[in-house]
Amino acid sequence: MLTINNLHYRIQGRPLFEEASLVLPDGVKAGFVGKNGTGKTTLFQLIQGFIAPEQGSIEVNRKARIGGVAQEAVASDISVLEVVLSADKERTALLAEAETATDPHRIGDIHIRLAEIDAHTAEARASTILKGLGFEKDRQLAPTSELSGGWRMRVSLAGVLFSQPDLLLLDEPTNYLDLEGTLWLEKYLATYPYTVFMISHDRDLLNKAVTSIVHLEHKKLTFYKGNYDTFEETRRMQMELNNKSREKTLDQIAHLQKFVDRFKAKATKAAQAQSRMKMIEKLKPPAAMFDETSLPFNFPNPKKVPSSPMITFDNVSVGYGEKVILRHITNRIDPDDRIALIGVNGNGKSTFAKLLAGDLKPMGGEMRKGKGLEIAYFAQHQLDKLKPEQSPFEHVVDLMPYDSEAKRRSRVAQMGLTTSRMDTKVKNLSGGERARLMLGLITFGGPGMLILDEPTNHLDIDSRDALVAALNDYTGAVLIISHDRHLIDATVDKLWIAQNGTIEEFDYDLDAYQKMLTSKDGKGKKGGKDEPAPVEDKKAQRQDAAAKRAEVAPLRKSIKDIEQKLGRLQTELARVQGVLADPKTYDGAPERVALLGKDKARFEAEIATAEERWLGLSAQLEEAQRA
């Protein structure tokens, strides 16, 4: 479907691709991963022909249609459904021609082709896609001008999915979806009949919706079979084998070099020294393989810890103008709370976040905050507050007017921006780099609470892991709105839900919520037949579960490490057994056969020890989970 050969491309003098090649088979579903700012979106622009490569070629099968979500749908009086239907340009053109055609033969051809492309079911198919992305029937018939930018992006996504291109290019498609929409997209892509090439940093999506991974690293493209977990394991094993081979070759070179250094001046050894010098020239150790490290996040801890409760709500209502969005909110937030706010988009999650942040005032009831409480609020629209012509360093100067340049640069570095990027204009930073900068700026003063509305949008996978670590180190309260299940599972111990026009505690776990979303009758609301049975004292149960997770985490890690070690040992043992099974092995030096026998015995002994250790730790884990 797609062939890239010897691709070279630079942007503003910075090389993104050098001798990059890739073959993407027809019908494959591939996730595209790599660090922020390495050129993933640029490659999509090259594939679509929006920009041209400096060197090399990009070829797509003849007659193949390429589809991508370039920008949000235009705000107009045209209905959402009509915008999506118009994305199928062939159908639209045929229907228009059918209204004016007079030649009976041409009219017949038109109707035959309309039947071939299943045009009579087009409206139902488009409506199903829109429903999956969160558009109820009334919103499908409403004009796009009534939608926000994020919802118009969903319309554009629905349009490209409906048009079913032969090569579907998706750039972070879940950034504008809630958890319900993300679950629907996973299933849709898993059964998509053509080729999918998708930029994503959502582990769950990459594990469930694709069958291969394309990795962009060191300006090269590498194709891996399998989902993201398989890619991670395969790459780790490749790195270990490659670096082990490199060390062995370097040791051999060092050994030969010692002989040369010792005897090159002696006439009797000159020939041997010369021979070893030629051997050194032929020995070329493989380049070291290593991960491009992702810099950590650093959130200053609260300068002042407020007393408990930190925030209380007593029958609070909130909305916009005279329109009430949420009502009857009665709850509290304590200084050590870690809350994920879940719920279908449009149910008021962002409205509640703005209420907490002070951007909206209560329309009724009473909301009390602790004295001196500082709240840091991150949302995607806040990235527009960054000054595009200024660098990250210049953004920090106003916050540190009396500090030295070294201290200012140190503070920017703590936001996870490298030396070269801290002097780059914001307009030239990647989405992930801008998110890092904004997170660093809003938490500059050590707030007592963080409100993060979809913080992982545009962050690569390693940066998401770094965000998890930073949130777990932060000692203030946290409220997260996110479709990233990994982030929620790793950082929170309470779930609140926006539904039925209010915010209330959700007494079940994330798996139960997903089950409610995907059930036919539940539809994300209480009262569905798949709603979990009530359990007493849910708050205490969640706290106990969080404590138990923390208690067994070291055991789980040790078990995982042993499993990985067993995998490596079994691979090495299989390799040795394969050599020993080859009759040609015994035609050579007997010393080599003896060494192979020793290696086999050593690997078998190490495997037995590791398996015994694994059994012991597994028993401990089972006992801890039963306790």
C-alpha positions in Angstrom: 0.0 0.0 0.0 2.7 2.5 1.0 6.4 2.4 0.2 8.9 5.0 1.5 12.5 4.7 0.2 15.6 6.7 1.3 13.5 9.6 2.6 15.3 12.8 3.7 13.6 15.8 5.1 14.5 18.8 7.3 12.5 21.5 8.9 14.2 24.8 9.7 17.5 23.1 9.2 16.8 20.3 11.7 16.8 16.8 10.1 13.7 14.8 10.8 14.3 11.9 8.3 17.6 10.6 7.0 17.7 7.5 4.8 14.3 6.5 6.2 12.5 3.6 4.5 9.3 1.7 5.1 7.0 -0.8 3.4 3.4 -0.8 4.7 1.5 -3.8 3.4 -2.0 -3.5 2.0 -4.7 -4.0 4.6 -2.3 -3.6 7.6 -3.4 -1.6 10.7 -0.3 0.2 12.0 0.2 2.4 14.9 2.8 5.2 14.4 4.9 6.0 17.6 7.9 8.1 18.5 8.9 11.0 20.7 7.1 14.4 20.5 8.6 16.6 17.8 10.4 13.9 15.8 8.3 14.3 12.7 5.3 12.0 12.8 2.8 14.6 11.6 5.3 15.8 9.1 5.5 12.3 7.6 1.7 12.3 7.1 2.0 15.7 5.3 4.6 14.2 3.0 2.5 11.1 2.3 -0.5 13.3 1.4 1.6 15.4 -0.9 1.2 18.7 1.1 5.0 19.0 1.2 7.7 17.4 -0.9 10.7 15.3 0.3 14.2 16.7 -0.2 15.4 13.3 -1.3 13.9 9.8 -1.7 10.4 8.7 -2.7 7.0 8.1 -1.2 4.7 5.8 -3.3 1.1 4.8 -2.7 -0.7 2.1 -4.7 -2.3 3.5 -7.9 -5.9 4.6 -7.6 -5.7 4.2 -3.8 -7.6 7.0 -2.0 -5.8 8.6 1.0 -7.9 10.1 3.8 -6.9 12.1 6.8 -8.4 14.6 9.2 -6.7 17.9 8.2 -8.8 20.4 10.2 -12.1 20.8 12.0 -15.3 21.0 10.0 -16.3 24.5 8.9 -18.9 26.2 11.0 -22.0 26.6 8.7 -25.7 26.1 8.5 -25.3 22.6 7.0 -26.2 19.8 9.3 -23.7 17.6 10.9 -25.1 14.5 9.1 -25.0 16.3 5.7 -21.3 17.3 6.3 -20.4 13.7 6.9 -22.4 12.4 3.9 -20.6 14.9 1.7 -17.3 13.4 2.6 -18.0 10.6 0.2 -17.2 12.7 -2.9 -18.1 10.0 -5.4 -21.5 9.5 -4.0 -22.1 13.2 -3.8 -21.0 13.7 -7.4 -23.2 10.8 -8.7 -26.3 12.1 -6.9 -25.7 15.5 -8.3 -25.3 14.1 -11.8 -28.3 11.9 -11.5 -30.5 15.0 -11.0 -29.4 16.5 -14.4 -28.5 13.5 -16.6 -30.7 12.9 -19.6 -28.9 10.1 -21.4 -30.7 6.8 -20.4 -27.5 4.8 -20.6 -25.7 7.3 -18.3 -28.6 7.3 -15.9 -28.4 3.5 -15.8 -24.7 3.6 -15.2 -25.1 6.1 -12.4 -27.7 4.0 -10.5 -25.6 0.8 -11.0 -22.6 2.6 -9.5 -24.7 4.0 -6.6 -25.8 0.4 -5.9 -22.2 -0.8 -6.0 -21.1 1.7 -3.4 -24.1 0.9 -1.2 -25.4 4.5 -1.5 -28.9 3.6 -0.2 -27.5 2.8 3.2 -25.2 5.9 3.4 -27.3 7.9 5.7 -27.7 5.0 8.2 -23.9 4.3 8.1 -23.1 7.9 8.6 -25.5 8.2 11.5 -24.0 5.1 13.1 -20.5 6.6 13.0 -21.7 9.9 14.4 -23.6 8.0 17.2 -20.4 6.2 18.1 -18.5 9.5 18.3 -21.1 11.0 20.7 -23.7 12.7 18.4 -27.2 11.9 19.4 -29.9 12.2 16.7 -30.8 15.8 17.4 -27.2 16.9 17.3 -26.7 15.1 14.0 -29.4 17.2 12.4 -28.2 20.5 14.0 -25.9 22.9 12.0 -22.2 22.6 12.6 -22.2 26.3 13.5 -23.6 25.3 16.9 -20.6 23.1 17.7 -17.4 23.9 19.5 -14.0 23.4 17.8 -13.6 20.0 19.5 -16.9 18.7 18.3 -16.3 20.0 14.8 -13.1 17.9 14.9 -15.3 14.9 15.6 -17.4 15.8 12.6 -14.2 15.8 10.4 -13.2 12.4 11.9 -16.7 11.0 11.2 -16.4 12.2 7.6 -13.1 10.5 6.9 -14.3 7.3 8.6 -17.5 7.3 6.5 -15.6 7.9 3.2 -13.5 4.7 3.9 -10.3 5.6 2.1 -7.9 2.9 1.1 -5.2 4.4 3.3 -6.7 6.0 6.4 -4.3 8.4 8.2 -5.3 9.3 11.7 -3.3 11.8 13.8 -4.1 11.3 17.5 -7.8 10.6 16.8 -8.7 10.2 20.5 -7.6 13.7 21.5 -11.2 15.0 21.1 -13.0 11.9 22.2 -14.3 10.9 25.6 -13.8 7.4 27.0 -17.1 6.2 25.3 -15.9 7.5 21.9 -12.5 6.0 22.4 -13.9 2.6 23.1 -16.1 2.8 20.0 -13.2 3.9 17.8 -11.1 0.9 19.1 -13.8 -1.5 17.8 -14.3 0.4 14.6 -10.7 0.4 13.6 -10.2 -3.2 14.5 -12.7 -4.2 11.8 -11.9 -1.4 9.3 -11.6 -3.2 5.9 -8.6 -1.2 4.5 -5.2 0.1 5.5 -4.9 2.2 8.7 -1.8 4.2 9.6 -2.4 6.0 13.0 -0.3 8.3 15.1 -1.3 7.6 18.7 0.2 7.5 22.2 -2.8 5.7 23.8 -1.5 2.3 25.0 -5.0 0.7 25.1 -5.8 1.9 21.6 -2.4 0.6 20.2 -3.0 -2.7 21.9 -6.5 -3.3 20.7 -6.9 -1.6 17.4 -3.7 -2.2 15.5 -1.7 -5.3 14.4 1.7 -3.6 13.8 3.8 -0.7 15.0 5.9 1.8 13.0 8.6 3.3 15.2 10.2 6.7 14.4 13.6 7.0 16.1 17.0 8.4 15.2 15.4 9.7 12.0 14.6 6.2 10.8 11.4 4.2 10.4 11.2 0.6 11.7 8.2 -1.8 11.2 7.3 -4.2 13.9 4.6 -6.9 13.8 2.2 -7.1 16.8 0.5 -4.6 19.1 2.2 -2.0 21.3 3.1 -4.5 24.2 4.6 -6.9 21.7 6.6 -4.0 20.1 8.0 -3.0 23.5 9.0 -6.5 24.4 10.5 -7.1 20.9 12.4 -3.9 20.9 13.8 -4.5 24.4 15.1 -7.9 23.4 16.6 -6.5 20.3 18.4 -3.8 22.3 19.8 -6.3 24.7 21.0 -8.7 22.0 22.5 -5.8 20.0 24.3 -4.2 22.9 25.5 -7.6 24.1 27.0 -8.2 20.6 28.5 -4.7 20.6 30.2 -5.3 24.0 31.6 -8.7 22.8 33.0 -7.1 19.6 34.5 -4.2 21.6 36.1 -6.7 24.0 37.6 -8.6 21.0 38.9 -5.4 19.5 40.5 -4.4 22.9 42.1 -7.8 23.2 43.6 -7.5 19.7 44.7 -4.0 20.3 46.6 -5.0 23.4 48.6 -7.5 21.3 49.3 -4.8 18.7 50.4 -2.2 21.2 52.7 -4.7 22.9 54.4 -6.3 19.9 54.1 -3.9 17.0 57.7 -2.7 17.6 59.2 -6.2 17.8 60.5 -7.5 14.5 59.7 -11.1 15.3 56.0 -10.2 16.1 55.5 -7.5 13.4 53.7 -9.8 11.0 51.3 -11.1 13.7 50.7 -7.5 14.9 50.0 -6.4 11.3 47.6 -9.3 10.9 45.7 -8.3 14.1 45.5 -4.7 12.9 43.7 -5.9 9.7 41.4 -8.0 11.9 40.6 -4.9 14.0 39.7 -3.0 10.8 37.3 -5.7 9.7 35.6 -5.9 13.1 32.7 -3.3 13.1 30.7 -3.3 16.3 27.0 -2.6 15.8 25.9 0.9 16.9 24.6 1.0 20.5 20.8 0.9 20.7 19.2 3.0 23.4 15.9 4.8 24.1 15.7 8.5 23.5 15.0 9.5 27.1 11.9 11.5 27.9 12.6 14.3 30.4 10.6 14.2 33.6 7.9 16.6 34.8 8.3 18.4 38.0 5.4 19.9 39.9 6.4 21.9 43.0 4.6 20.7 46.1 2.0 23.1 47.7 3.6 26.0 49.5 0.8 25.9 52.0 -1.3 22.8 52.7 -4.9 23.9 53.5 -7.0 22.3 56.2 -9.5 19.6 55.5 -12.0 19.9 53.9 -10.2 22.0 51.2 -13.4 22.6 49.1 -17.0 21.9 50.0 -20.1 22.1 47.8 -23.6 22.5 49.3 -26.4 22.1 46.7 -24.3 24.0 44.1 -25.5 24.8 40.6 -23.5 26.2 37.8 -23.8 27.1 34.1 -23.5 29.8 31.5 -25.6 32.9 31.4 -29.0 31.8 32.6 -28.6 28.2 31.4 -27.9 25.8 34.3 -25.6 22.9 33.3 -25.0 21.2 36.7 -27.2 21.3 39.8 -27.5 19.7 43.3 -23.7 19.3 43.7 -23.1 18.3 47.3 -19.6 16.9 48.1 -16.1 17.8 49.4 -12.5 17.7 48.3 -9.7 17.0 50.8 -6.0 18.0 50.5 -4.9 14.4 49.6 -7.7 13.5 47.2 -6.9 12.0 43.8 -10.1 12.1 41.7 -10.9 11.2 38.1 -14.0 12.9 36.7 -15.6 10.6 34.2 -18.8 10.9 32.1 -19.9 11.2 28.5 -18.8 14.5 26.8 -21.4 17.2 27.1 -22.5 16.2 30.6 -20.6 19.0 32.3 -17.1 17.8 33.1 -15.3 20.9 31.8 -18.0 23.1 33.3 -17.2 21.6 36.8 -13.5 22.1 36.2 -14.1 25.8 35.4 -16.2 26.1 38.6 -13.3 24.7 40.7 -10.8 26.9 38.9 -12.9 30.0 39.5 -13.6 30.7 35.9 -17.3 30.2 36.6 -19.2 31.3 39.7 -22.0 29.2 41.4 -25.5 30.1 40.3 -27.0 28.6 43.4 -26.0 26.9 46.6 -22.7 27.5 48.5 -19.2 26.6 47.5 -16.4 27.2 50.1 -12.7 27.1 49.5 -9.9 27.0 52.0 -8.2 30.3 52.7 -5.2 31.0 50.4 -5.9 27.9 48.3 -4.2 28.2 44.9 -5.5 26.0 42.1 -3.7 25.3 38.8 -6.0 24.6 35.9 -4.8 23.0 32.7 -7.0 22.6 29.6 -6.2 22.4 25.9 -7.7 25.9 25.2 -5.2 27.4 27.6 -2.4 26.6 25.2 -3.7 29.6 23.2 -2.6 31.8 26.1 1.1 31.1 25.3 2.8 33.8 23.3 3.7 32.3 20.0 6.6 34.7 19.2 8.3 34.1 22.5 10.5 31.2 23.6 9.9 29.1 26.8 12.8 30.9 28.4 11.2 34.3 27.7 7.9 33.1 29.3 9.8 32.3 32.5 11.6 35.7 32.7 8.5 37.6 33.9 8.0 35.0 36.7 11.6 35.2 37.8 12.5 38.9 37.4 15.3 39.0 39.9 16.9 35.6 39.3 20.0 34.8 37.2 19.8 33.4 33.7 21.2 30.1 35.0 18.3 29.7 37.5 15.8 30.6 34.9 17.1 28.0 32.5 17.2 25.5 35.2 13.5 26.1 35.9 12.7 25.7 32.2 14.7 22.4 32.1 12.5 21.2 35.0 9.5 21.5 32.7 11.1 18.9 30.4 12.4 21.2 27.7 15.9 20.7 26.4 18.5 23.4 26.0 17.8 23.8 22.3 14.0 23.9 22.7 14.0 26.5 25.5 15.1 29.1 23.1 12.7 28.0 20.3 9.7 30.2 19.6 6.5 28.6 21.0 4.9 28.6 17.5 7.6 26.2 16.4 7.3 23.8 19.4 5.4 20.5 19.1 2.0 20.1 20.8 3.6 18.0 23.5 6.3 20.6 24.2 3.7 23.4 24.4 1.8 21.2 26.9 4.9 20.8 29.0 5.5 24.5 29.0 1.9 25.3 30.1 2.0 22.7 32.8 5.2 24.2 34.1 3.9 27.7 34.0 0.5 27.0 35.8 2.2 25.0 38.6 5.1 27.5 39.0 4.0 28.8 42.4 3.3 25.5 44.1 -0.5 25.2 44.0 -2.5 23.2 46.5 -4.6 21.5 43.8 -4.2 20.5 40.1 -7.1 20.3 37.7 -6.0 18.6 34.5 -8.5 18.5 31.7 -7.1 15.9 29.1 -3.4 16.6 30.0 -2.1 13.7 27.9 -3.3 15.0 24.5 -0.2 15.4 22.3 2.1 13.7 24.9 4.1 10.7 23.7 4.0 7.5 25.7 7.2 8.1 27.7 6.0 11.6 28.5 2.7 10.2 29.8 4.6 7.8 32.0 6.7 10.8 33.3 3.4 12.7 34.0 2.2 9.7 36.0 5.4 9.7 38.1 5.2 13.5 38.7 1.5 13.3 39.8 2.3 10.5 42.2 5.2 12.5 43.7 3.0 15.6 44.0 1.5 16.0 47.5 -1.5 18.2 46.7 -5.0 17.3 45.5 -5.6 16.3 41.9 -8.7 16.2 39.7 -8.2 14.6 36.3 -10.5 14.6 33.3 -9.1 12.1 30.8 -9.9 9.4 28.3 -6.5 7.9 29.0 -7.3 4.8 31.1 -3.6 4.1 32.0 -3.3 7.6 33.5 -6.5 7.2 35.6 -5.6 3.7 36.8 -2.1 4.8 37.8 -2.9 8.0 39.6 -6.3 8.2 41.2 -8.3 6.4 43.9 -11.7 8.1 43.5 -14.1 8.3 40.6 -16.6 11.1 40.3 -19.1 11.0 37.4 -20.9 13.8 35.5 -24.4 12.5 34.6 -28.0 13.4 35.0 -27.2 17.0 35.3 -25.0 16.7 38.4 -21.6 15.6 39.8 -21.6 12.7 42.2 -19.3 9.9 43.5 -19.2 6.8 41.3 -19.2 3.8 43.6 -17.5 1.3 41.2 -14.3 1.0 39.3 -13.3 2.0 35.8 -14.0 -1.5 34.4 -17.5 -1.3 35.6 -17.9 2.1 34.0 -16.6 0.8 30.7 -19.1 -2.1 30.9 -21.9 0.4 31.5 -20.8 2.4 28.4 -20.7 -0.6 26.1 -23.9 -2.2 27.4 -26.9 -1.8 25.2 -29.2 -0.7 27.9 -26.9 1.1 30.3 -25.8 3.8 27.9 -23.6 5.4 30.6 -26.4 6.1 33.0 -27.4 4.7 36.3 -30.2 2.3 36.1 -29.0 0.2 33.1 -29.4 -3.5 33.6 -25.7 -4.0 33.5 -25.1 -1.6 36.4 -23.1 -3.3 39.1 -24.9 -4.3 42.3 -24.5 -1.9 45.1 -21.7 -2.5 47.7 -21.6 -1.1 51.2 -19.0 1.6 52.1 -17.6 2.2 48.6 -15.2 4.9 49.7 -13.5 2.6 52.2 -13.4 -0.2 49.7 -11.6 2.0 47.1 -9.2 3.2 49.7 -8.4 -0.4 50.8 -8.0 -1.4 47.1 -5.6 1.5 46.6 -3.6 0.5 49.7 -3.5 -3.1 48.6 -2.3 -2.1 45.1 0.6 -0.1 46.6 1.4 -3.0 48.9 1.7 -5.6 46.2 3.3 -3.3 43.5 6.9 -4.4 44.4 5.9 -8.0 44.2 4.3 -7.5 40.8 7.4 -5.7 39.5 9.7 -8.5 40.8 7.5 -11.1 39.1 7.5 -9.1 35.8 11.3 -8.8 36.0 11.7 -12.5 36.5 9.3 -13.2 33.6 11.4 -11.0 31.3 14.6 -12.7 32.5 13.1 -16.1 31.8 12.1 -15.0 28.3 15.7 -14.0 27.6 17.2 -17.1 29.1 14.8 -19.4 27.2 15.7 -17.6 24.0 19.5 -18.1 24.6 18.9 -21.7 25.6 17.0 -22.4 22.4 19.8 -20.8 20.4 22.4 -23.0 22.0 20.2 -26.1 21.6 19.8 -25.3 17.9 23.5 -25.1 17.4 24.1 -28.3 19.3 21.4 -30.1 17.2 23.3 -29.2 14.0 25.6 -32.0 12.9 28.0 -29.5 11.3 28.8 -28.2 14.8 30.8 -31.4 15.6 33.0 -31.0 12.5 34.8 -28.1 14.1 37.0 -27.7 17.2 35.9 -29.8 20.1 36.6 -26.9 22.5 33.6 -25.1 20.9 31.3 -28.0 21.5 32.4 -28.2 25.1 31.8 -24.5 25.6 28.3 -24.8 24.1 27.6 -27.7 26.5 28.6 -25.5 29.4 26.4 -22.7 28.1 23.5 -25.1 27.9 24.0 -26.3 31.4 24.3 -22.8 32.7 21.2 -21.6 31.0 19.2 -24.6 32.3 20.4 -24.0 35.8 19.6 -20.2 35.7 16.1 -21.0 34.3 15.4 -23.5 37.1 16.5 -20.9 39.7 14.4 -18.2 38.1 11.3 -20.5 37.8 11.7 -21.4 41.5 11.9 -17.7 42.4 8.9 -16.9 40.2 6.8 -19.6 41.9 7.7 -18.3 45.4 6.9 -14.7 44.5 3.6 -15.7 42.8 2.6 -17.6 45.9 3.3 -14.5 48.0 1.2 -12.3 45.6 -1.7 -14.7 45.8 -1.6 -14.7 49.6 -1.4 -10.9 49.7 -4.4 -10.6 47.4 -6.5 -13.0 49.5 -5.6 -11.1 52.7 
